[in-house]
Amino acid sequence: MIRPSRCPALAQELHYEAAVHVARLVCDGTTNRGDLLAAAAPLADADTEAARRKAAATVLTRLGIGRRRHASPTGLHRLLVGLDEQASRQLLTYVVALREPLLAGLATEVLYPYFVERATPRGMTTEEFSAVNANGLFEVAGAITHAAVAEYARRRWRIRDLSATRRALRVLRKGGLFGSAWMHRSQGRCLGHFPITGMPADAVFAYALYAVHGDGDHVRVDRLRAGLIVRLFMLRPIAVDYLLEQAFRHGLLEDARSEIARLTYRSLEEAIEPILHAHQMER
């Protein structure tokens, strides 16, 4: 049995265009929160003026601006603007997952076990999960249904609003991490969702090293392997080793083989230019 707990529902979309526009304005010198809100609202994925204003406020929160009257450019803003769109979408999706417990929880407790470990999410029997996952239709196809995701969220976090779990899957799709396709059954059609990214961009992994897992001048690799970057992008252990080697090759780590990997730079802010340079060289 799953022991239920509370978790806030995911109330907002990815809002990629609005987020990048705000990041660009901040980097170009626009610091007033009101101006940033006004610029973000028209680009938000929302249908009403009130919803667009609420979305704009969420965009600022996700970018670390929050309710401050004046914003200052950060490494996150510079990365969102400086990366190509695919990498920038991946980065924003990771940032959203860091701030949204439902998205992080689904990645950690449902998607990673199902797609990487080939396991039924904890607390559900194989028969229960198969029944809500199109009666096993997608077990061979390698996809998952919204119904399976929603049922887990209902049991685990008491989230009964189906729009919240649909939105979580849309965020993954808009971020370029997931795809979806229809499969035909005798009773009709069923939509399956599946991962399409083999690896996060090196710059996204570097952001996780410096902004999330960095502890002073080093990174504990065991924390990294258990962290959200691995769960969200569904990385296998060998993929983590590869990304650590890439970070070492780009001069962002002093040692890629130790369980305590030392960072070359003292902060994300110092590492931004090398990260962007490495990204341009890889393109």
C-alpha positions as CSV (number, residue, x, y, z in Angstrom):
1,M,0.0,0.0,0.0
2,I,1.1,3.6,-0.7
3,R,1.1,5.7,2.4
4,P,-0.6,8.9,1.2
5,S,0.8,12.4,1.9
6,R,0.1,15.9,0.8
7,C,1.8,17.5,-2.3
8,P,0.9,20.7,-4.0
9,A,-0.6,20.2,-7.5
10,L,1.3,21.5,-10.5
11,A,-0.7,24.6,-11.4
12,Q,1.4,26.1,-14.2
13,E,2.8,25.1,-17.6
14,L,6.4,25.3,-18.6
15,H,6.0,28.9,-20.0
16,Y,9.3,28.6,-22.0
17,E,8.9,31.7,-24.2
18,A,8.0,33.9,-21.2
19,A,10.8,32.6,-19.1
20,V,13.5,33.1,-21.7
21,H,12.1,36.6,-22.5
22,V,12.4,37.6,-18.9
23,A,15.9,36.1,-18.6
24,R,17.0,38.1,-21.6
25,L,15.5,41.3,-20.3
26,V,17.2,40.9,-16.9
27,C,20.5,40.2,-18.7
28,D,20.0,43.3,-20.8
29,G,19.4,45.5,-17.8
30,T,15.7,45.5,-17.1
31,T,15.4,45.1,-13.3
32,N,12.0,46.4,-12.3
33,R,9.7,43.5,-11.3
34,G,6.6,45.3,-12.7
35,D,8.2,45.7,-16.1
36,L,9.2,42.0,-16.1
37,L,5.7,40.9,-15.1
38,A,4.2,43.0,-17.9
39,A,6.6,41.6,-20.4
40,A,6.1,37.9,-19.4
41,A,2.3,37.9,-19.2
42,P,1.5,38.1,-23.0
43,L,3.9,35.2,-23.7
44,A,2.4,32.9,-21.0
45,D,0.5,29.8,-22.0
46,A,-2.8,31.0,-20.6
47,D,-6.2,32.0,-21.9
48,T,-7.3,34.9,-19.7
49,E,-5.7,38.1,-18.5
50,A,-5.9,37.0,-14.9
51,A,-4.3,33.6,-15.7
52,R,-1.5,35.3,-17.7
53,R,-0.7,37.5,-14.7
54,K,-0.6,34.6,-12.4
55,A,1.6,32.7,-14.8
56,A,4.0,35.6,-15.1
57,A,4.4,35.7,-11.4
58,T,5.2,32.0,-11.4
59,V,7.8,32.6,-14.1
60,L,9.5,35.1,-12.0
61,T,9.5,32.8,-9.0
62,R,11.0,30.0,-11.0
63,L,13.7,32.2,-12.2
64,G,14.6,33.2,-8.6
65,I,13.2,36.7,-8.8
66,G,10.2,36.1,-6.6
67,R,8.7,39.2,-5.1
68,R,11.8,41.4,-5.1
69,R,11.2,44.8,-6.7
70,H,14.5,44.7,-8.5
71,A,16.1,41.7,-10.2
72,S,19.7,41.0,-10.9
73,P,21.1,38.7,-13.6
74,T,22.2,35.3,-12.4
75,G,23.9,32.3,-13.9
76,L,20.6,30.7,-14.6
77,H,19.4,33.7,-16.6
78,R,22.6,33.8,-18.6
79,L,22.4,30.1,-19.4
80,L,18.7,30.2,-20.5
81,V,19.6,33.0,-22.9
82,G,22.9,31.6,-24.1
83,L,22.0,28.0,-24.8
84,D,20.3,26.8,-27.9
85,E,16.6,26.1,-27.6
86,Q,16.8,22.4,-27.0
87,A,19.3,22.8,-24.1
88,S,17.5,25.8,-22.8
89,R,14.1,23.9,-22.7
90,Q,15.8,21.1,-20.9
91,L,17.4,23.5,-18.3
92,L,14.0,25.2,-17.7
93,T,12.3,21.9,-17.2
94,Y,14.9,20.9,-14.7
95,V,14.5,24.2,-12.8
96,V,10.8,23.8,-12.8
97,A,11.2,20.2,-11.4
98,L,13.4,21.6,-8.6
99,R,10.6,23.9,-7.6
100,E,7.6,21.7,-8.2
101,P,7.3,18.7,-5.9
102,L,4.7,16.9,-8.1
103,L,6.9,16.9,-11.2
104,A,9.9,15.8,-9.2
105,G,7.9,13.2,-7.4
106,L,6.5,11.7,-10.6
107,A,10.0,11.6,-12.2
108,T,11.5,10.0,-9.1
109,E,8.7,7.6,-8.0
110,V,6.9,6.6,-11.2
111,L,8.8,7.4,-14.4
112,Y,12.4,6.5,-13.4
113,P,11.4,3.2,-11.9
114,Y,9.2,2.3,-14.9
115,F,11.5,3.3,-17.7
116,V,14.9,2.7,-16.2
117,E,14.5,0.0,-13.5
118,R,11.7,-1.7,-15.3
119,A,9.8,-1.8,-12.0
120,T,6.3,-1.1,-10.9
121,P,6.1,2.1,-8.9
122,R,6.4,1.3,-5.2
123,G,3.1,0.7,-3.4
124,M,1.2,-0.7,-6.5
125,T,1.1,-4.3,-7.5
126,T,2.0,-5.3,-11.0
127,E,-1.6,-6.2,-11.7
128,E,-2.9,-2.8,-10.4
129,F,-0.4,-0.8,-12.4
130,S,-1.0,-2.9,-15.5
131,A,-4.7,-2.3,-15.3
132,V,-4.4,1.5,-15.3
133,N,-1.6,1.4,-17.8
134,A,-3.9,0.4,-20.7
135,N,-4.2,-3.2,-19.4
136,G,-0.5,-3.8,-20.2
137,L,-0.8,-2.5,-23.7
138,F,2.3,-0.3,-23.3
139,E,4.5,-2.7,-21.4
140,V,6.0,-4.0,-24.6
141,A,5.7,-0.6,-26.4
142,G,7.6,1.1,-23.6
143,A,5.2,3.9,-22.8
144,I,3.0,5.0,-19.9
145,T,-0.5,6.3,-19.8
146,H,-1.8,9.4,-18.1
147,A,-4.2,7.2,-16.2
148,A,-1.3,5.3,-14.6
149,V,0.4,8.5,-13.6
150,A,-2.8,10.0,-12.3
151,E,-3.7,6.9,-10.2
152,Y,-0.3,6.9,-8.5
153,A,-0.6,10.7,-7.8
154,R,-4.1,10.1,-6.3
155,R,-2.9,7.3,-4.0
156,R,0.5,8.9,-3.1
157,W,-0.4,12.6,-2.7
158,R,-4.2,12.6,-2.7
159,I,-4.2,14.6,-6.0
160,R,-7.5,14.0,-7.6
161,D,-7.3,16.8,-10.2
162,L,-6.5,15.1,-13.4
163,S,-5.4,18.4,-15.0
164,A,-2.4,18.6,-12.6
165,T,-0.9,15.3,-13.8
166,R,-1.8,16.0,-17.4
167,R,0.1,19.3,-17.0
168,A,3.1,17.5,-15.6
169,L,3.3,15.3,-18.7
170,R,2.9,18.4,-20.9
171,V,5.8,20.1,-19.1
172,L,8.0,17.1,-19.9
173,R,6.8,17.1,-23.5
174,K,7.3,20.9,-23.9
175,G,10.7,20.6,-22.3
176,G,11.8,18.1,-24.9
177,L,12.1,15.2,-22.5
178,F,9.1,13.2,-23.5
179,G,7.1,12.3,-26.6
180,S,3.6,10.9,-26.9
181,A,1.8,8.8,-29.5
182,W,-1.6,7.1,-30.0
183,M,-1.9,3.4,-30.1
184,H,-5.1,1.8,-31.5
185,R,-7.0,-0.8,-29.5
186,S,-10.2,-2.7,-30.2
187,Q,-12.0,-0.3,-27.9
188,G,-10.5,2.8,-29.4
189,R,-7.3,4.8,-29.1
190,C,-5.0,5.2,-26.1
191,L,-2.2,7.8,-25.7
192,G,1.1,6.7,-24.5
193,H,4.0,8.9,-23.2
194,F,7.6,7.9,-23.4
195,P,11.1,9.4,-22.9
196,I,12.9,10.8,-26.0
197,T,16.1,12.4,-24.6
198,G,19.0,10.1,-24.3
199,M,21.0,12.6,-22.3
200,P,20.7,16.1,-21.0
201,A,22.9,18.7,-22.6
202,D,26.3,19.1,-21.0
203,A,25.4,22.6,-19.9
204,V,22.3,21.3,-18.0
205,F,24.4,18.7,-16.2
206,A,27.0,21.4,-15.4
207,Y,24.2,23.5,-13.9
208,A,23.3,20.6,-11.7
209,L,26.9,20.2,-10.6
210,Y,27.4,23.8,-9.7
211,A,24.0,25.1,-8.7
212,V,22.5,22.1,-7.0
213,H,25.0,19.5,-5.9
214,G,28.1,21.7,-5.4
215,D,29.2,21.7,-1.7
216,G,31.9,24.4,-1.5
217,D,34.5,23.3,-3.9
218,H,33.4,19.7,-4.5
219,V,30.5,17.5,-5.5
220,R,29.5,14.3,-3.7
221,V,29.0,11.9,-6.6
222,D,26.7,9.7,-4.5
223,R,24.3,12.6,-4.0
224,L,24.5,13.4,-7.7
225,R,23.6,9.8,-8.6
226,A,20.6,9.9,-6.3
227,G,19.6,13.4,-7.4
228,L,16.8,14.8,-9.5
229,I,19.0,15.3,-12.6
230,V,19.4,11.5,-12.8
231,R,15.7,10.8,-12.2
232,L,14.3,13.5,-14.4
233,F,16.5,12.6,-17.4
234,M,16.3,8.9,-16.5
235,L,20.0,8.4,-16.6
236,R,21.6,5.0,-16.2
237,P,24.8,4.8,-14.1
238,I,27.1,4.6,-17.2
239,A,25.5,7.8,-18.5
240,V,26.3,9.6,-15.3
241,D,29.9,8.4,-15.7
242,Y,30.0,9.7,-19.3
243,L,28.6,13.1,-18.2
244,L,31.2,13.4,-15.5
245,E,33.9,12.7,-18.0
246,Q,32.5,15.4,-20.3
247,A,32.5,17.9,-17.5
248,F,36.1,17.0,-16.7
249,R,37.0,17.3,-20.4
250,H,35.4,20.8,-20.5
251,G,37.5,21.8,-17.5
252,L,34.5,22.0,-15.1
253,L,35.8,19.3,-12.8
254,E,39.3,18.5,-11.6
255,D,38.7,14.8,-11.3
256,A,35.9,12.8,-12.8
257,R,36.7,9.4,-11.3
258,S,36.6,10.2,-7.6
259,E,33.5,9.9,-5.4
260,I,34.3,13.4,-4.2
261,A,34.7,15.3,-7.4
262,R,36.3,18.7,-7.1
263,L,34.8,21.7,-8.9
264,T,37.2,23.8,-11.0
265,Y,35.3,27.1,-10.2
266,R,34.1,28.3,-6.9
267,S,30.6,29.1,-8.0
268,L,28.1,28.8,-10.8
269,E,28.6,32.5,-11.6
270,E,32.3,31.9,-12.2
271,A,31.6,28.8,-14.3
272,I,29.0,30.4,-16.7
273,E,31.4,31.5,-19.4
274,P,33.3,28.1,-19.5
275,I,29.9,26.3,-19.6
276,L,28.7,28.5,-22.5
277,H,32.0,28.2,-24.3
278,A,31.9,24.4,-24.0
279,H,28.3,24.4,-25.2
280,Q,29.2,26.4,-28.3
281,M,32.1,24.0,-29.0
282,E,29.9,21.0,-28.8
283,R,27.3,22.3,-31.3
